[in-house]
Amino acid sequence: MKSITLKSIIIILLVLIIDQSVKIWIKTNMILGQEYNVLGDWFIIHFTENNGMAFGMEFWGKHGKIFLTLFRIVAVIGIGWYLRILIKQEAPKMVIISIALIMAGALGNILDSVFYGILFDESFYKVAEFLPSDGGYASLLQGRVVDMLYFPIFRGNYPSWFPFWANQNFIFFRPVFNIADSSITIGVAYILLFERSFFKHIE
């Protein structure tokens, strides 16, 4: 039990350190919209900020943003509580690691939402300053999540017979995401692909 607990803590800390290090570097070295091609046009570091939910969705303005951030905090507390139960019940190691990855990713994005608004000024047309003398771009709980990983692997056009988007351009994969998002995705994907039987068993 001590071994898997230690591994879970190390995984969470590693994901948080990598995620926040990359985000802080992006904020303090790039302007919003700037990008670097890493592998041709297939892998691009593209600096953008997510102002709300997944894929940039928003609701209820500032109040919605505060509600979303608080909801995320409560959700992470719940995930941590559940992780502790799984460890005590000696659940399969990879189930515990997957939940740890999900928790780490959620924590990474929460740090942006809670603190980045007061730690940085705006990134529009200039590189953001850390701890600016005039204050940050938003109040506590109003920060924006930093995204930078962009994989536009395939570009093309929808066929003329395709409903709604006939002949329009499309890109796969269009969303820009971050290390924390990747951690959540890996954790969820592993559970869905390899550990569904475990969760069916505990129901």
C-alpha positions in Angstrom: 0.0 0.0 0.0 2.8 2.4 0.8 4.5 1.7 -2.5 1.4 2.5 -4.6 0.7 5.6 -2.5 4.2 6.9 -3.1 3.9 6.2 -6.8 0.6 8.0 -7.0 2.1 11.1 -5.2 5.1 11.0 -7.5 2.9 10.8 -10.6 0.7 13.7 -9.5 3.7 15.9 -8.6 5.5 15.1 -11.9 2.5 15.9 -14.0 2.0 19.2 -12.1 5.6 20.2 -12.4 5.8 19.5 -16.1 2.4 21.0 -16.8 3.1 24.2 -14.9 6.7 24.6 -16.1 5.5 24.4 -19.7 2.6 26.8 -19.1 4.8 29.4 -17.3 7.4 29.2 -20.0 4.7 29.8 -22.6 3.2 32.7 -20.7 6.6 34.4 -20.1 8.1 33.8 -23.6 5.3 33.9 -26.1 2.5 36.3 -27.1 -1.1 35.0 -27.5 -1.5 33.4 -30.9 2.3 32.9 -31.5 3.4 29.5 -32.6 6.4 27.3 -33.3 6.5 24.4 -35.8 8.1 21.4 -34.0 7.5 18.7 -36.6 6.6 20.4 -39.8 2.9 21.3 -39.9 2.0 18.2 -37.9 3.1 19.3 -34.4 2.9 22.9 -33.5 3.4 24.8 -30.2 0.5 27.3 -30.5 -0.2 29.6 -27.5 -3.8 30.1 -26.8 -5.9 30.4 -23.6 -9.1 28.6 -22.7 -11.6 31.1 -21.2 -14.1 28.5 -20.0 -15.0 24.9 -20.4 -13.6 22.4 -22.9 -13.1 23.7 -26.4 -13.4 27.3 -25.2 -17.1 27.1 -24.3 -18.4 29.7 -21.8 -21.5 30.3 -19.8 -22.9 33.0 -17.5 -19.9 35.3 -17.8 -17.7 35.9 -14.7 -20.2 34.2 -12.4 -20.1 31.1 -14.6 -16.3 31.1 -14.6 -16.3 31.2 -10.7 -18.9 28.5 -10.5 -16.9 26.3 -13.0 -13.6 26.8 -11.0 -15.3 26.0 -7.7 -16.9 22.9 -9.3 -13.5 21.8 -10.5 -12.1 22.2 -7.0 -14.9 20.1 -5.5 -14.4 17.5 -8.2 -10.7 17.2 -7.5 -11.4 16.8 -3.8 -13.8 14.0 -4.7 -11.2 12.4 -7.0 -8.6 12.5 -4.2 -11.1 11.0 -1.7 -11.9 8.2 -4.2 -8.2 7.6 -4.9 -7.6 7.1 -1.2 -10.4 4.6 -1.1 -8.9 2.7 -4.0 -5.5 2.5 -2.4 -7.0 1.2 0.9 -9.0 -1.4 -1.0 -5.8 -2.5 -2.8 -7.4 -1.9 -6.2 -5.4 -2.9 -9.3 -2.2 -0.8 -9.6 -3.1 0.6 -13.0 -6.5 1.7 -11.9 -4.9 3.7 -9.1 -2.3 5.2 -11.5 -5.1 6.1 -14.0 -7.1 7.9 -11.3 -3.9 9.7 -10.1 -3.3 10.9 -13.7 -6.9 12.2 -13.9 -6.4 14.0 -10.6 -3.1 15.5 -11.6 -4.5 16.8 -14.8 -7.5 18.3 -13.1 -5.2 20.0 -10.5 -3.0 21.4 -13.3 -5.9 23.2 -15.0 -7.3 24.4 -11.6 -4.1 26.1 -10.8 -4.5 28.2 -14.0 -8.1 29.1 -13.3 -7.4 30.0 -9.6 -4.1 31.8 -9.8 -3.0 32.8 -13.3 -5.3 35.9 -13.4 -3.4 37.4 -10.4 0.1 36.1 -11.3 0.3 37.4 -14.9 -0.8 40.3 -16.9 -2.3 40.0 -20.4 -0.5 38.2 -23.2 -2.2 40.3 -26.0 0.5 41.8 -28.4 3.2 41.3 -25.7 4.8 38.7 -23.5 3.1 38.5 -20.1 4.9 39.7 -17.0 5.0 37.5 -13.9 3.8 39.3 -10.8 3.2 42.7 -12.6 3.3 45.8 -10.5 -0.1 46.9 -11.7 -1.7 43.6 -10.9 -2.8 40.7 -13.0 -5.3 40.5 -15.8 -8.1 39.1 -13.6 -9.1 38.4 -10.0 -8.7 35.1 -8.0 -10.7 32.2 -9.6 -10.9 34.2 -12.9 -7.7 32.9 -14.6 -7.6 31.4 -18.1 -6.2 27.9 -18.8 -3.1 28.0 -21.0 -3.1 25.6 -24.0 -0.2 25.0 -26.4 -0.2 21.5 -28.0 -1.6 21.5 -31.5 -1.6 18.5 -33.8 -3.2 19.4 -37.2 -2.2 16.1 -38.7 -4.7 16.1 -41.6 -6.3 18.9 -43.5 -9.0 18.6 -46.1 -12.6 19.5 -47.1 -15.9 17.9 -46.2 -17.5 16.2 -49.3 -20.4 18.1 -51.0 -22.9 15.5 -49.7 -21.9 16.0 -46.1 -24.7 17.5 -44.0 -24.2 21.0 -42.4 -20.5 21.4 -43.4 -20.5 20.5 -47.1 -17.3 21.6 -48.9 -16.0 23.4 -45.8 -12.5 23.0 -44.5 -11.7 20.6 -41.7 -8.6 19.9 -39.6 -7.8 16.7 -37.7 -6.9 17.2 -34.8 -8.2 20.8 -34.4 -8.3 21.4 -30.5 -5.3 22.9 -28.8 -4.6 21.3 -25.4 -2.0 21.1 -22.6 -0.1 18.5 -20.5 -2.9 18.4 -17.9 -5.5 17.6 -20.5 -3.3 14.9 -21.9 -2.9 13.4 -18.4 -6.7 13.3 -17.9 -7.2 11.8 -21.4 -4.6 9.1 -20.8 -6.1 8.2 -17.4 -9.7 8.0 -18.8 -8.7 6.2 -21.9 -6.8 3.5 -20.0 -9.8 2.9 -17.7 -12.3 2.7 -20.6 -10.1 0.4 -22.6 -8.6 -1.9 -20.0 -10.2 -1.5 -16.6 -14.0 -1.4 -17.3 -14.4 -4.8 -15.8 -13.1 -3.5 -12.5 -15.6 -0.7 -12.3 -18.4 -3.0 -13.3 -17.4 -5.4 -10.6 -17.6 -2.7 -7.8 -21.1 -1.6 -9.0 
